[in-house]
Amino acid sequence: MKQFSFGIMADSLRLPFAESLAKCRELGADGVQIYAVEGEMAPENNNAATVAEKRRMLADNGLVVSALCGDLGGHGFCLADENPAKIERSKRIVDLALEMGTSIITTHIGVVPADVTCDRYKIMQEACNQLAEYAHQNGAWFAVETGPEPAERLRRFLDSLDSKGVGVNLDPANLVMVTGDDPVRAVDTLAPYIVHTHAKDGKMLKPSDPQVIYDSFAVGGIEGLFIDDYFVEMPLGQGNVDFPNYLAALQKIGYHGFLTIEREVGANPAADILLAMNFLKSLV
């Protein structure tokens, strides 16, 4: 039995759907994670026929869908007035994921506050409870991506939810770059919730306030804030993620799911993804 399956975030290749699948096969992937928020993968742009055609293309390339990414951007689920529409749209992405053959839907939910008594914390709890319960009722996982807060704070938040349908998409680079958290310890902290992972690397250049960083993403940049001053995403093995010990920690908790390579920057993502694939296979 393989210790892990290897995935690629298909959108990282910046190619049309069919071409991205062929390239993922060429690069040695077992599966793909796909954004399902806009364009040809958005729920409103699909029906039984288009889903069947996409599944045929996946099968022809020997691929499965490791997860759909349903990240709606903005402030996640932190703003009460935006949440009803976001929750309904996220439910449609859950429906599409199941039609595409995966039970995992990943997203950023916003920065979980340290103060468990504040209004934002309660707003996020309510939204995530609704989505996790909808996922659970349909045999799926609403998987929160790591990054904006330390793993221990995220664990407390997840433990506070009522539904069993909540999971974690563990992105080790986000922890390293933004919070300075240790991905190896994060595996142990979040172990009961991990259903999918990203294989990504990076370095923190100087400490930052995660709330300010993610607010800048939400509004398309904040004047005077230069993200590149604070952290940099790097090819696998060239950043500060301790991949040998990180993978060993995943094995120790019994995780044998996908390591999905995500490359959000760089002039030649295919070359970087091939480098990452070879790096991961050399370790496992």
N, C-alpha and C positions, 0 to 999 in steps of 0.2 A: 504494500500500500504506500502511495506517495505521502510524504510528510505534509506537504502543502500543495495547493493548486496555484498556478500562476496566471494572473489576470493583467489586463491592460485597460486603463481608462481610455476608451476608444476616442473620445473627443480630444485627448492630448495630441493625437496625430494630426488634427486640423484637416481632416479629409472628409469627403462625403461618406455616408453610412456604408455603402457597399464596398468602397475602396478601403475604408478603415478596417473592415472585417478581414479582407484579404491580407492587409498588412499585418494585422494582429496574428493571423495564422502564420504568416511568414516569419514573424518574430518569435514564434514558439509559445504563444499563449494557449491556455486551456479555456479561458473565458474572457468576457469583457464587461466592464461597468460602463453604463451609458447615461448621459444626461437626458432627462425626460421632462424638460421645462419649456422648451421652445423648439421651433423648427419641426423637422419631420418626426421627431420622437415625442412631441407634446401630445398629451392625451386627446385633445380636441382635433388633432390631425391624424388620428388613427381610428380604425374600425376593424371588424373581424378579418376583412380581406388584407388590409395592410399589415396587421399583426401576423397573419399566416405567412405572408411573403417575407417579412423580416425574420421570422423563425426558420423559414426555409433557407434563407441566406446564412443564418448562423449555423444551421446543421450542415450545409454544404461546405462550410469552412471548419467544421469540427469544433465549434465553439458553443459555449453556454453563456447565459447572462449571469454574472456573479452578483450584480445588484443594479438597481436603477438609482440614479442620483436625482433626488427631488428637491434640491436646494433652491428655494425661491428668492434668495438674496435679501437685500434690505437688512432689517434688524432682526431677522429670524421671527421668533414668536414672542417678542418682547413688548409689542404694542397692541393693547387690547382692541383698539378700533380696527386694526388690520387683520386680526386673527380669524374672524369668521370666514372671510373669503380665502385666506391662506389655508385654513383647515379643510375647507371643501375642495380646493384645488389639490391639496396633498392627498386627500382620499382618492381622487381620480388617478393620481400617480400610483397609489397602492393597487388600484384595480388593474392598471396597465401593467404593472410589474408582474402580477400574477398571470395575466394573459401572456406575458413574454417568457414565463417559465422561471421566474425568480421570486423568492419570498422576502427579499431584503430591499428596503428603501432607505437610502442614506440622506442626511441633510444636516446643515448647521442650524441650531436653534437660537443662536444669539449667545451673549455672554451670561452665564449663570452668576447672579450676584452672590457675594459672600454673605450678605445679610439675608437670612432665611425669612425674616419677618417683613421685608419690604414688599411693596405692591408688585414690582416687576417679577419677583420670585414667584408670587402667587399666580400672576398672569401666565407665566411660562409653564407652571405646573398644570394649570387648567388646560392649556392648549395641548401640551404633550400627553396628558392623560387621555384626552379625546382621540388623538391620533394613535397612540399606543393601543388603546382599546379597539379602535377600528381595525388596526392591523391584526391584533390578537384574534378577533372574531373571524377573520378571514385567513388565518393561518400564516400570517406574515410578521415581519419585524420592522418597526420604526426605529432605525439605527442612527443615533446621535453621533456626529463626528467630533472627535477630540480636537482641542486646540485653544479655545478662548479662555479656559480656566484650568487650574491644576486638576489632575485626575482624582484626587481625594474629594475635591468640591463637587465634581461631576458625579462621583459615586454617591455622595450624600443626596444629591438631587434625584438621581435615578431611584435610589432606595425610597424616596419620599412619594413616588408615583404609585398609583393604585393598580395599574395594569401590568400584566405579564408580557405585553407585546412590545416592550421597549428594549432596544439593544444598543450596541456601540459599534461604530466604525472607527477603529483605532488608527489614527494617522500619527506616526511617531515624529515626523518632521514638524508638524504643527506645534506639538508639545515643546520640542527643542527650540524652535525659532521664536515663539511668541511668549510662552510662559516660563521657559527654562526648566521645565519639568523633565524627569527621567523616564523615558519610554519603557525601560525594563521594569521599573517599579510600577509604572502605570498598568502593565499587563497583569500583574498580581492584584492591583487595586480593583481593576475593572473586569477581572476574569469572568464573573458570572454573566456578564452582559455582552462580551465580544462575539459578534457574528460575522464581521467582515473587517479587513484591514487594508490600509494603503501602504505601499512600499514607496516611500519618499524620504529624501534626506535634505538637510539644510544646516545652517548655523545662525545663532543669534549673534549680532554684531554689537548691540548694546541693549540694555533693558528698556522695556517700554510698558506703557499701561495698555493691557489687552483691550480694554473698553474703548480707548481712543483709536487703537489700530482697527478694530472691527467696525467702529462707527465710520471710519474713513472708507472702508470697503462698502459700507451700506449706502453712503451718500455720494460715492464716486470720487473720493479724495477730499482731504481737508487742507485748506490753504496753510502753507508753512510746514506741513508734515510730509516727509519724504520716506516712504516705506523702506526703500533700499538702504536707508541709513541704519535700520534696526535689525533686519535679518535678510538672509539670502537663501533661496532654494538651490540645491546643488545636485549633481548626478549622484546616484547611489554609491556609497562607499567613500565619498569625498567630503561629507558633512560630519556632524557630530552625533548622529544616531549610531549607537553601538550595535550594529546589526547582528554580529555573532551571538551576543548575549540576549538581544531582543528576540531573535528567532528561537533561541533555547528556552526563553521564558514562555513563549507561545506554545512550544512543544510540551513544556512542563505542565501547563494547565489543560492540555489535551485539545488545543485548537489545531485543526487540520484543514481549515478552510482556505479562502483565497488570500494571497498576497497580491494586491492589485497595484500595478505600477502607475503612478500619476506623475506627469511631468508638465507643470504649468508654465514654465518659462523655457528659454533656450531657442537658438536659431534652427536646430536640427533635432526635433523631439524623437524621431524614429531612431537616430543613432544613439541618443541618450537612453531610450527605452531598451534597445538591444544591449547596451552596456549594463543596464540595470538587470535585465533578464539573466545575462551571463554571470553577473555578480551574485545574484540570489541562488542560481543553480550551483555555483561553486561552493556555497555555504551549506546547502542541504543535500 
